[in-house]
Structure formats: structure tokens, C-alpha cells
């Protein structure tokens, strides 16, 4: 019997593996990628690797070298700014949709994640704060899994943003701002106020952008 993974074309498996490696930070910005090395690492031929690399290049995740191969892209300040601006619009709209369909049970689960994040923050356990932050957004996205286009866009955007967000949550101040933003989102949802939901989510993402830009380009004086 053919397994689900076997049914997925090799080039798509290679593409997803490489994309996840870049967005998760396993492949660092500036790291060199070659067909030969990747084919050996993944145990497949160079053709699907080549196709995957060209697809990643078209998405701006890697750049070709003057010689052979590619490097994982180094995003500029403008790139990161654009990414968060798009996310603010997308997530603001999504929360407006979520407002009209979120259940009391889901609201209770969101409330629990906020409380757990607050407790983790008091213990100065920033990794836990990040985990509860992720869980909060997971629950929100569960509400719109049936809206396939919107859900797909949300998942893709989160993949791009999380490689920056984890770093910005490695301070008590950043963690505190995130927890406070989630409290406001939960309040807006409980009020069933769609306009307020969209506004507070956009403000939350704008604060995330500010933290990310400060961490990436001001505190550390580097472009990633």
C-alpha cells in the first residue's frame, strides 16, 4: 500500500523540508545550499532538489550565488516591516471573522492560555510564555479551519513570522507586552465587537513588529 508520504511528489517533500528548515532557523541566513550536498543529505536525486530551490528562490527565501548554489536570504528592515504589515491586515480581518463564530468553550481555552502565560511570566520562564503565545494563536486559527483560503494564508504567514517572534519574546518586557495584547484580544472577542477585534489585533501585530525591528536592527545592529 502506498503511504501518504509516498503519494507526495519527491520535489514537494524536498521543498517543504527546505522551507521548514529556513523558517525554523535550522538553516541560518547566509548559509550556502548546493544541489549536491542537499541531494546527499536527503537521499534523493538532484532534479527534485533543483526544482525545490528554484521555487524557494521565487518566494524570496533563498538567493543565487555568483558561483554555484544558493544562500538562505538575509531579510532587510524593509522586508521585515512589510511582512508584519501584511500580517496585521490579514490577522485583523481574521479576528473579525473569528469574532462572529468563536464558541464559549474556545473562549475558555483562550482564557486559560492567557492565565498560563501570566504564570510563566511571573516565573520568568520565557520559553513557556512563547509556547502559550503560540497556543493562543493556534486556538484562534482552529475557529477558521473550514475557511480554506484564509486558513492557508494564516498558516503560511505564521511560518514566516515565527522565526522573528521567538527572539523578541526572549525578554520579560516583550513577553509582558504579548500577554497584555492577548488579554485585549480576549476582551474584544467576549464583547463580540468585530470592529474592536480588528483594531486590537492590528495593534497587537504592530507592537510585535516594533519589538522585532528593535531586536533585529537596533539592539543587535545586524540584518538577518
N, C-alpha and C positions, 0 to 999 in steps of 0.2 A: 504494500500500500504506500502511496506517495504521501509523505508528511507535508504539513503546511509550509514548512521552510523550504522543502524541495520544490514546491509549486511556485515559489517566488523566484523570478529570474536572478541569475547569479549577479548580474550588473546592479540590480536593485538592492540586493543584500550588501554588496560592496559599497554602494552609495550610502546606504543607511548607516553602515558601520563607520565609514569615514566621517560622515556628517555628525553622528553622535560623538565621535572621538574629538572633533574640533569644538563642538558646542559645550561638551562636558569638561574641556580643558585637558583631556588626555594627550591631545596634540596641541602644543603651545604655539602661539603666534610666532611666525618666523621659522618654524620647524620645516625642514625640507622633506618633500614627498616625492618618491620616484616609483614608476610603474614596477620596476624590477623588484625593489625591496618590498613593496606592498603585496605584490603577487605571491612572493615567497612567504610573507607573514600570514596571508590569508589562505594559502594553499590553492590558489586558482590561477587561471591564465592571465596574461597581461591585457587582453582585449576588454574584458568587463571592467578592469581597473581603469583603463584609459577612458572608457565611456563614463565611468563614475566621476573621474577627475574633471572631465570637461563639463559635466553637469554642475559640479561644485564650483567650477570657475564661473559659469554663467550666473550663479547665485551670489557671487562675490565672496565666497568663503575661502577660496584659495586664489593665488596669483601665479602666473607662469614665470619661471626664471629665464634669464637671457640664455643660459646653457640648457641642460636637461632638467626636467622635473618642475615641481611647483613648491610654493611655501604657503602655510596657513596664513591668511590675511591678517594684517595689523590694522584694526579699525581706528579711524581718526576721531577726534572730538565731534566733528560734524556727523560722522556715521552713527555714533552712539546717540547723539541728540536726536537724529532722525528716527532711530529705532524706537526710542521711548515716546516720541511724539505720536508715531503711528500706533503704538500700544495704548496710549492714553485715549485716542479716539475709539479704537477697537474695544477696549475693555469698558470704556464708558457706555458705549452702545450696548454691549453685552449685559452689563449690570441693569440697564433699563429693561431689557428683555427678562432677565432673571427676576427682577422685582415683581413682575406680574405672575410668576409661576412658582416661586420658591415656597416650599411647604414649612409648616411649623416644626416638623421633625428635622428638616435641613437647617432651619434657623437655630434649633437647639444644638445641633452638631457644630455649627459655626461659632456659637457662643462658647462651647466647650474648648474649641481650639484657641480662642482668644484668652480664655482663663488659663489654659495650659501654657500659652506663650508668656503671659504675665508672670506666672510662677517661675518659668525657666529664666525670665529676665531678672527676677529678684535673686535667683541663684547665680546669676551671671553666666548661665550656660547658653552661649550664643549659638552653638550648633543646634541645640534643641529649639531655640527661637526660630532659626531658619527652617527646621523641619515642620514646626507648627505653622509658620508662614506659608510654606508650600502646601500643607494640608488644607489650610483655609481656602486657597485658590482652587485646589482640587475639588472641594465640595461645591464651590460656585460653578465650576465647569460641568459637574455632574448634572446640573439643572438643565443644561442646553445640549446634552449629547445627541438628542434627536434632531437638532438643527445642524445638519452635517457641515454645511459650508462655514458657518460661524464657528462651530466647534473646531474644525480643522485649522482655521486661521488662528484661533486662540492657542491651540496646542503648538503650532509652528512658532508663533510669536514668543511663547514662554520658553521654548528651547533656545531661542536667540538671546533672550534677556537674562536667563538664569545664570549664564556664565559671568555676568557682571554683578547680579544682585547678591550672590553669596558673599562676595568680597565686601560689599557695602554693609552687610549685616554683621560684620565682624567687629562691631563696636557697640557699646551699651547705648550710645546716643542714636545710632542708626536703628538698632533693634527696638528701642523705645518709640521712635517715630513710626516704625512699621506697625507695632501693636496698636498705637493710637489711631493710625489710619484704618486698621481693621475694625476697631470699635465704632468709628464713624460710619463705615460701610454697613455694619450690622444694624446700627441705629436707623439708617436710611431705609434698609430693607424692612425692618419691623414697622416703620411708618407707612410702608407701601407707597412711597413717594418717588415716582420714576425720575422726575427732574432732579431731585436731591441725590438720588442714587448715581445718576450720570455725573453730576458735579463732584461728589465726594470721591468717586473712583478716579476721575481725571486729576483731581488734586493729589490723590494718593500716588498716582503714577508720576506726576510732576515732581513730587518730593523724592520719589525713588530716582528719577533722572538727576535731580540736583545732587543727591548723595553719590550716585555713580560717577558723575562727571568730576565731582570734587575728589573722590578716591582715585580715579584713574589718571586725572590730568593736573590736579593741583597738589594734593598731598604727596603723590609719588613722582610727579613731573615726568610721566612717561606715556607714550602712546602704545596701546595694545591692539 
